[in-house]
């Protein structure tokens, strides 16, 4: 069973540290190369560099009242949710639609209805075998 995952290119889980500017402050973020590539895809859909995307995610999370205590975990979850939303058909897989053009409130409402709350959190239907 695990061969599918173990056989993947080890470069995917290689940690890469990048310096980014968030609200005028330069900081370093360390993520696996797999997550950097997803962040590049997300940012690219709206014509943003990864650094700009990360800064925007950070500032908008603060505006919503979320102080990301572990920002790298937050970024990994953003990447996972992006892929899960695509898998569930809530976000188009093609890059022709920008993320900013999507109806976020409608997507979040549909997501909430389709992901039952469990002790471990929300899981997409595909992950539950439906």
ABEGO torsion letter per residue (X at the ends): XAAAAAABBAAAABBBBBBBBBGGBBBBBBBBAAAAAAAAAAAAAAGBBAAAAAAAAAAAAAAAGBBBABAAAAAAAAAAAAAAAAAAGABBABAABBAAABBAAAAAAAAAAABBBBAAEBBBAAAAGX
